[in-house]
Amino acid sequence: MSPQLMRRRTLLSALAAGTAAATTGVALPTEAQAKRCRAAKTGPVTVAYIEVNDHSMLSAGKYTLAKGGAQVIDVAVIFAANINYDGTNAYLSCNENVQNVLDNIATQVRPLQQKGIKVLLSILGNHQGAGFANFPSQAAADAFAQQLADTVNQYGLDGIDFDDEYAEYGNNGTGQPNDFSFVYLVQALRQKLPTKLITLYDIGPAADRLTYNGQSIANTFNYAWNPYYGTWGVPSGPTPKSRLSPAAVSYTATSSSTAASLAQRTVDEGYGVFLTYNLTEADTHTYMSAFTQKLYGSATAYKP
């Protein structure tokens, strides 16, 4: 139901790329370095999904607040890698465009991180029947969590985003969603990535199954957001308002007046995240200003 721009995916294993990105010679910035590069900003965290089949991750770093110079985008999401199925097991896969970002991490991601922007990898279903909600066992969930953790560590990313769309549970003889799968997956990933971001795009069977056997993973997520652009809806996920985005806007499908209205409501109701989608290479600072004026009391400046 969310308007992602889907392409037929030429699938390449994310872990088959060797150490290309990890050995680029461009080191991850330390938190202290990132803080020095990051101007102070008070207000909600702004998130931007970037559809890398069509657009560059670098767009996330081109917008600052006219007052003070802080980056507008705090979290940039690579959209999207996939959870695939080989007939026996689920595995992590990337199409050529996502893999290109990872293989060129030094030029596509490090410049954002050096500005203090966190960069996440979104994981999406791929019509093959494998999803976050139908692992057949805790061991299978743990194995997939290990693939995610290995990818984050190999490429120096800041975390993982879960988007349970397009799995088409049951295809290729796969199981239907069960109650334990997503809980086991997220618990395992948090153990493997204790300091990284784990976020929830609140959609699909997995998002409806955050509790199992008395254990809830809702507060395991750093952030969660509404998946329906141009609307307001409080998502499932962590309980503090500071970690939720009921607002969701698309740069290419939501009017600037609606974006401004949703931003004002975010501030008025005390929520701490503002979700945006489909940032392109076009100069979008006028559109951004509509919501940054409400979120931060400043227009947006564009620095190509």
N, C-alpha and C positions, 0 to 999 in steps of 0.2 A: 504493500500500500504506500510505502514511502517512495518518493520519486527519484531513486538512484538511477544514474545513467549506466545501463548494463551493456556490456559487450560480450561477444563470444570469446571465451578465454582460451588462449593457447597456454597450456599449463606446464609450468616448470617447477620442479621441487625447489623450495626456498633453501633447503639445506644442501642441495647439490651444487651450489654456486661456489663451494670451497671457501677460501679465506679472502676472496677478492676485496670485500669491503673492510674486513677487519685489519687488513694490512695496507691501507691507503696511505699511512704516514701522517694522517691528520688526527690528532688525539681528541678524545672527548673532552669538552671543557669541564673543569671542576665546578662544583656548585659555587665556590667563591668567585671564580672567574665569570660565571654566568651572572651572578649578582652584580658584579662590577659593570657588566655590559647592560644591565637591565635598569632602566629608569624607574623610579617609584611610581606606582599606580595604585589607586584605591578604588575598589569596586569589584564587580563580578569577574570571574575568569571567562574569557571569550575563547571559544573552541571553533576551529574551522576544519571541516572535512574537505579534502582535495581529491578529486577523481583523476588519478594519475594516468588513466588511459588517454586523457585529453589535455591535462594541465600540469604545470610545474609546481612542485612543492615550494619552490623559492618565493612564490607569490605571498606566502604567509608572512614573510619577513619584510615586506615592502610598505607596511602601514604603521604609522606611529601617531600618537596623540599630538595635536598641534600645541597643546599646553603641556610642557614637560618632556615630550619626546619619548614616552614609554611605548613599547610595542602594543599594538591593538590585540593581536592574536597571541594568546598565552599557550594554547595547545593546538598543534597541527596534526591531523590524522591522515595517514596514508591509506587511501581507499582504493582497493582492498585486496588482501590476500584471501585465500579460500581454504575451507576444510573440505577435502576430497575423500574419495573412497576407492580402494584398490581391489575390492572384492572380499577382503578380509578385515582390513583395518582402515580407520580414518588417518589421513595424513595432511600435513600443511603443504600448500602449493601456492605458487605465485605465477601470474601471467607475465609476459615479457616486459610489460610496462612497470609493474611493481618490482620485478627483479632488477630492472634497469636502475630504479631508485636505490635499491640496496647495493647493487654493484658499484654505483657512483655515490656512495654515502658521503664521501669527502666534499663533493660539490653540491649535493642535493639536500643533505640533512644537517651536516656539521655547521654550515653558516647559520641555520636557524637556531640550533642549540647554543651557538656562541652568542646569540642575541638573547638568550634566556628562554627560548620557546621550547616546550617539551614536544617531542615527536613520537606519536604512537602508530602502531600497525593495526589496522582494523582487520578482523577475520570474519568472513562471510560465507554462507552456504553456497553450493554450486550445482544444485539440481541433481546430485548424485545419491541422495539419501542419507549422507553423513551430516550430522549436526551436533551441536553442543548438548542436546537433550536426549540422545539415544546411544551413548556408550553402553556396551553390554555389561561392563564390570568397572569396578574402581581402578583396576590395573590399566584398563584401556584408557580411561580418563586421564590417569597419571602419565601414560605414555604420550598422549597428545599434549598435555601440559608441558612435558619435557621438551617437545619440539618447539613450542612457543617460547619457552625460556631460553633455549639454545639460540634461537633466532634473535631474540632481544639482546642477549649477551654478545653474540657474534658481531652484530652490526652496531652495537652501542645505541640502541633505541631506548626510549623512556617508558615503554610499556605496551600493553595490549588492550584493544577495544573489541568487545564482543557484539556482533550484529547477527542475530539468529533469523535471517531471511534466506529464502531460496534453497533451503536444505532439501525440501520435498521428501520428508521422512517417509520411509517405506520403499523408495526406489531401490532397485538393485538388491532386493531382499533384505534391506536394512530394517531395523526395528522402529517402532513408534516411540515417541517421547516417553521417558520414564521419569520418576520423581528424584532419583539420586544422581543422575548423570552430571548435570550442570553444577550441582553442589560439590561433588567430588572434583570436577575439573577446576573450578575456581579456587577451592581450598588448596589443591595441589599447586596451582600456579602461584598463589600467594606465598606458599612455603618456599618455592623456588626463586621467587622475585620479591623478597620482603620489602624492598624500598622503591620498587617501580610502580607506575600507575597502572591500575586495572579499571576499565570503564565499561559501562553498560549502555548500549543503545536499546532502549526499553521496548523490544518487539519480539514476537515469536514465542514458541513453546518454552524455550529456556528461560525467558524473562518472567514467565508465569510460575516458575519452579525454583524459587530461591530458598526454600526451606525443605529439609529432609531429616527425619528422625530427630526432630527437636533442634536441629542445627540450622541457623540462618546464615546465608552469605551476603545479606543485604548490605551490611556495613563493611564487608570486605572490599567493596568497590570504592574507589576514590571519588568517582563521579558517575552520575547517571543522567540521561536526558530523554526528553520527549522526541519520538522519531517522526512526527508528522509536521512538515514544514508549513508555516503560516498559521499555526495553532498554538493554543496554550493547554498543557495537560501535565499535571504533576506525575513524574515517572516513579516506578518502583525503584528501590535501591536504598542507599544510605539515608538515615533519618535526618541528619542536620540539613536544613535548607541551604546551607553554604555549599553543599556538594551536589545540588540538584539544578537541572535546567528544565523548567516547565515550558519555556519559550524555545521555539525552533524556527529558524528562517532559512530560506534559500536565496542566495544572491541572484539567481536567475529566474526564480518563480514566486517570490514573495515581494509585495510592494514595499517601498521604503516607508510609507506611512504605517503599514502593519508592523514592520520591523521596529519602528520608533515606539509604537504603542506597546508591543510586547516587551521592549527594553524598559519602558517606564513601569510596566507592571512588575517586571523582575525586581526593580529597585523598590517599588512601593511595598511589595509583599516579602521583601527580605531574602530573596533567593540569590545564590552565589555563583551561578554559572549561566552563560548565554551561548546557545548552540547555533552555529551557522554552517551552511553546506554549499558545496560547489563553488568554491572560490576559483576564479579563472585568472588568466594573465591580464585581462582588461583592467584599466584604472577604475577601481571601485570606490575611491575615497569619498565621493559624494554620497553614495548609498551608505557606506559605513558611518559617515557623520550623522546620519539620521538616528542610528542607535548608540553611537559613542557619546553624543551629546546627552542622552538620557542616562547611560551607564556611568559615564566618567566626567560629565560636564565639559567636554571638549570636542571640537571637530576633529576629523581625521586628516592627516597629511600623507601624501603618497611619495615614496622615494624609490624610483625604479633602479 
